[in-house]
Amino acid sequence: MTFKTLTAASVLAVSALLLTGCDQAEKSAQQLMGKAAESAKLAIDETHKAAEQALSDATGNIIGKKDSPADSDKEESSSQEI
């Protein structure tokens, strides 16, 4: 073997190793980004639920809560008794 052949083989081998390493790094980065996106989505969902609960607590569940006619009759009769 000549020096040129040995050098060319070495350069090809190193290039192949670098490309393999780059592919692995890219796959790892994609996995990390996927996990980070999932964590961010979970945090946003939990924050949304907490905000809804805080709003519900602050409004005393007034929004979306309707008294039934039986409930309003009970309130009227108890206020008339006083």
N, C-alpha and C positions, 0 to 999 in steps of 0.2 A: 504494500500500500504506500501510496505517496502521501506527502504532507497535505496536498490539496484535497485529496479524497478523505483523509482523516478529518480535516477541518470542516469540509462540507457536511460530513456525517454528523459531526459534533454540533454544528449550527442547526441542522435539521432536528436533531434530538432535543436540543435546548428549546427550539421554537415550539416543538410539539408539547413539551412539558409546560411551557408558558401558556400556550393556548388552553391546555387542559386545566391549568390553574385558574385562568381567567373564566372559563366556563363554570368551574366550581364556585368561584367568588360571585359570579353573576347569579347563580342559583341560590346561594346563601343570602345574597342581598334581596332577591325577590321574596324569599321565605320570610326574612325579617320585615320587609315592607308589608307583606300580607298580615303578619302578626300585629304589627303596629296599627294597621288600618282596622283590624278587628277589635283591638283594644280601644281605639278611638271611638269606634261605633258603640261599643259597650258603655264607655264613659258618657257619651252623648245620650244614650237611651236612659241610663241611670239618672243623669241630671234632669232629663225631661220628666221622668216619673217623680223625682223629688220636687220639681217645680210645680207639677200638677197637684201633688199632695199639699204643698205649702199654700197654693192658691185655694184649694178646697178647704183647708183649715182656716184660712184667713176670711173666707166668705161665709163660713159656717154652713157650707153645703147648700147655699141658697140657689146657686145656678143649677138649673136642671132638676130641681126638687119641687114637685108640685104637691100641694095638700089635696088629699081626697075629700070629697064632700062630707064624709062622715067625720073626718078630723076637724073641719071647719065648724060643723054643727056642735061638736063637743066643746070647742073653744068658746062659741057663742053662748052656749048654755051655762058654762062655768063662769063666764064673765057676767051673765045676767044674775046669777045667784048671789054674787058679791054685793 
